[in-house]
C-alpha cells in the first residue's frame, strides 16, 4: 500500500487494515483497492467520508460476502473515528470496465454502517471517472488499466438523470423534522456539483463546485451556497439538528432552480 495515501495518519492505519483484511478474505479474488471521492478529486478534510472501491476478479461467493460483512463489523468497532466513516463497494473488474447503464446493485457499505447491503450507489459514471482520473491506489494496478475513459456526455447524462431524483427526495422528512441541517447543506452543494458537471463534463470537489456555482449561477443563490459550503463541521451532529424554516424554503427553491437550469440545456 502507498505509505501515506492521505494526510491523516490514523486514517492511513485504518486503510492499511482494510487492505490487509480484504486480502485475507478474498485472497486471489481481489484485484485492487482504491480511494475515490473527495480523497481522490480533492477537498477531503477531517469531516469527509472515506470513499473506497474494491475491485475483484470474479463475483463474490456467498461465503466471501458473509466474511466481508463480518470483517466490516470488526473494522467499524475500531476505536478510531475514521473506521466509522468508510463508504464503498465491491465490483468485478468486468463490470467496472465501462459504464453500466442498468446501474445494477453492488455489495455496498454505507457511511456510518457496519454491514454490507446491495445498492447501486457506486455503480455510476461519476465513480468510474473519479477512480480512473484521480483514484488513489491502496493496492493493485493503476486504475487506468481497469476503467475505460468516461466521456463528458456520459457524465452529463448521469447528472441530468440525478437532478429529478434529488428533487423528489428533497421534501421528504428527516429524523430531525422536515429537513435536517445536514440534508439542507448537502442538497445545496449536491445541486451545485450536478450543475457543474452538466456545464463542464467533469467532476470536482464539493467546495470547488460551490465556488464555481457562486460565479456561474444566478447571484441570488450565492449566500445560500456559501452557507452550505461553510456548514461542514460535525456532519453527524447536524443529522439530528433541524434546519431553519427559511433555509428549508430557500433550499427547496434552489433545487427547483437547478431543475430549471438543467431543463434549459
C-alpha positions in Angstrom: 0.0 0.0 0.0 1.1 3.6 -0.6 2.9 4.6 2.6 0.8 7.7 3.2 -2.3 7.7 0.9 -3.8 10.6 2.9 -2.5 13.3 5.2 -4.2 11.7 8.2 -2.0 9.1 10.0 -4.9 7.4 11.8 -6.9 7.1 8.6 -3.8 5.6 6.9 -3.7 2.9 9.6 -7.4 2.1 9.1 -6.8 1.9 5.3 -3.9 -0.4 5.8 -6.1 -2.6 7.9 -8.8 -2.5 5.2 -6.4 -3.6 2.5 -5.0 -6.4 4.6 -8.4 -7.6 5.8 -9.8 -7.6 2.2 -6.8 -9.6 1.0 -7.2 -12.0 3.9 -10.9 -12.7 3.0 -10.7 -12.6 -0.8 -7.2 -13.9 -1.4 -6.6 -14.3 -5.1 -10.1 -12.9 -5.9 -9.0 -9.3 -5.1 -7.7 -7.2 -7.9 -7.2 -3.9 -6.2 -8.4 -1.5 -3.5 -8.7 2.3 -4.2 -9.9 5.6 -2.8 -12.2 7.7 -4.9 -14.5 10.6 -3.9 -13.1 13.6 -2.1 -9.8 11.8 -1.2 -9.2 11.5 -4.9 -10.7 14.5 -6.6 -9.7 16.9 -3.8 -11.3 18.7 -0.9 -11.1 16.0 1.7 -10.9 17.1 5.3 -11.4 15.6 8.8 -15.2 15.6 8.1 -15.1 13.7 4.9 -16.5 10.2 4.1 -13.8 7.7 3.1 -15.0 6.5 -0.3 -13.3 3.2 -1.4 -13.7 0.7 -4.2 -12.6 -2.9 -4.1 -12.2 -4.5 -7.5 -12.5 -8.3 -7.7 -11.6 -10.7 -10.4 -14.9 -12.5 -10.1 -18.2 -12.3 -8.3 -18.2 -12.7 -4.5 -19.3 -16.1 -3.3 -21.9 -16.3 -0.5 -19.1 -17.3 1.9 -16.9 -14.3 0.8 -19.8 -11.9 1.2 -20.5 -13.2 4.7 -16.8 -13.0 5.6 -16.6 -9.4 4.3 -19.7 -8.5 6.2 -18.2 -9.7 9.4 -14.9 -8.0 8.6 -16.6 -4.6 8.2 -18.3 -5.1 11.5 -14.8 -5.6 13.1 -13.4 -2.6 11.3 -16.3 -0.5 12.4 -15.5 -1.3 16.1 -12.0 0.0 15.9 -11.6 3.0 18.3 -10.7 5.4 15.5 -13.5 7.8 14.2 -12.4 7.2 10.6 -13.3 3.5 10.9 -17.0 4.5 11.3 -16.9 6.6 8.0 -15.7 4.1 5.4 -18.1 4.0 2.4 -17.7 1.9 -0.7 -18.5 -1.0 -2.9 -17.1 -4.3 -4.2 -17.3 -4.6 -8.0 -15.9 -7.1 -10.5 -13.3 -5.9 -13.0 -15.5 -6.8 -15.9 -18.4 -4.7 -14.6 -16.1 -1.8 -13.6 -14.5 -1.5 -17.1 -17.3 0.5 -18.7 -20.3 2.5 -17.5 -23.2 0.1 -16.6 -26.5 1.6 -18.0 -28.5 -0.6 -15.7 -26.7 0.5 -12.6 -27.0 -2.9 -11.1 -26.6 -3.1 -7.3 -23.2 -4.0 -5.7 -22.2 -5.1 -2.2 -22.1 -1.7 -0.5 -21.0 -0.3 2.8 -22.8 3.0 3.7 -21.1 5.7 5.6 -21.7 5.1 9.3 -22.8 1.5 8.7 -21.2 -1.8 9.8 -22.9 -4.2 7.5 -22.9 -4.7 3.7 -26.1 -4.2 1.7 -26.8 -4.4 -2.0 -27.0 -0.9 -3.5 -26.2 0.9 -6.8 -24.6 3.8 -5.0 -21.1 3.3 -6.5 -22.2 1.8 -9.9 -22.0 5.2 -11.7 -20.2 7.1 -14.4 -19.1 9.6 -11.8 -17.4 7.0 -9.6 -15.7 5.4 -12.6 -14.4 8.8 -13.8 -13.2 9.8 -10.4 -11.4 6.4 -10.0 -9.8 6.4 -13.4 -8.7 10.1 -13.4 -7.9 10.6 -9.8 -8.1 7.3 -7.9 -5.6 6.7 -5.1 -4.1 3.2 -5.3 -4.1 1.4 -2.0 -3.3 -1.9 -3.6 -3.4 -3.2 -7.2 -2.8 -1.9 -10.7 -3.2 1.7 -12.0 -7.0 2.3 -12.4 -6.4 3.5 -15.9 -5.8 -0.2 -16.8 -9.2 -1.2 -15.2 -11.6 1.5 -16.4 -12.2 2.7 -19.9 -12.4 6.5 -20.4 -15.7 8.0 -19.3 -16.9 10.7 -21.7 -18.2 14.1 -20.8 -21.5 13.1 -22.4 -21.8 10.1 -20.1 -21.2 12.3 -17.0 -23.7 14.9 -18.2 -26.3 12.3 -18.9 -25.9 10.9 -15.4 -26.1 14.3 -13.8 -29.2 15.2 -15.8 -30.9 12.0 -14.6 -29.9 12.6 -11.0 -31.3 16.0 -10.5 -35.0 14.9 -10.6 -34.2 12.2 -8.1 -32.8 14.7 -5.7 -35.8 17.0 -6.3 -38.1 14.1 -5.3 -36.0 13.4 -2.2 -35.7 17.0 -1.1 -39.1 17.4 0.6 -39.0 14.0 2.3 -38.9 14.5 6.1 -35.9 13.5 8.2 -35.4 12.2 11.7 -34.7 15.8 12.8 -38.0 17.1 11.3 -38.9 18.5 7.9 -35.2 18.7 7.0 -32.0 18.3 9.0 -29.1 20.8 8.8 -27.1 18.0 7.2 -29.6 17.4 4.4 -30.1 21.1 3.8 -26.5 21.8 3.2 -26.0 18.5 1.3 -28.8 19.3 -1.1 -27.4 22.7 -1.9 -23.9 21.5 -2.6 -25.0 18.4 -4.5 -27.1 20.5 -6.8 -24.0 22.7 -7.4 -21.9 19.6 -8.2 -24.5 18.3 -10.7 -24.9 21.6 -12.4 -21.1 22.0 -12.6 -20.9 18.5 -14.2 -23.6 19.5 -16.7 -21.7 22.6 -17.6 -18.2 21.2 -17.8 -18.4 17.4 -18.2 -16.1 16.9 -15.3 -16.3 16.2 -11.6 -14.9 18.4 -8.8 -14.9 18.5 -5.0 -17.9 19.9 -3.1 -16.0 23.0 -2.3 -14.8 23.6 -5.8 -18.4 23.1 -7.1 -19.7 25.6 -4.6 -17.1 28.1 -5.7 -18.0 27.5 -9.4 -21.7 27.9 -8.6 -21.3 31.2 -6.8 -19.8 32.7 -10.0 -21.8 30.8 -12.6 -25.3 30.7 -11.3 -27.8 33.5 -10.5 -26.2 35.7 -7.8 -29.4 35.5 -5.6 -28.2 32.0 -4.6 -24.7 33.0 -3.6 -25.3 33.4 0.1 -27.2 30.1 0.4 -24.4 28.3 -1.4 -21.7 29.9 0.8 -23.5 28.9 4.0 -23.9 25.3 2.7 -20.1 25.2 1.9 -19.3 26.6 5.3 -21.6 24.2 7.2 -19.2 21.2 7.1 -18.1 20.6 10.7 -19.7 17.9 12.8 -21.8 16.4 10.0 -23.1 13.6 12.2 -24.3 16.1 14.8 -26.2 18.0 12.1 -28.1 14.9 11.1 -30.0 15.3 14.3 -30.4 19.1 14.2 -33.4 20.7 12.3 -32.7 23.2 9.6 -34.3 26.6 10.0 -37.5 27.1 8.1 -36.2 29.9 5.9 -33.2 27.7 5.0 -35.5 24.8 4.1 -37.7 27.1 1.8 -34.6 28.5 0.1 -33.1 25.1 -0.4 -36.3 23.7 -2.0 -36.4 26.7 -4.2 -32.8 26.2 -5.2 -33.4 22.6 -6.1 -36.3 23.7 -8.4 -34.0 26.3 -9.9 -31.4 23.5 -10.6 -34.1 21.6 -12.4 -35.0 24.6 -14.5 -31.3 25.2 -15.4 -30.9 21.6 -16.4 -34.1 21.7 -18.5 -32.8 24.7 -20.4 -29.6 22.8 -21.5 
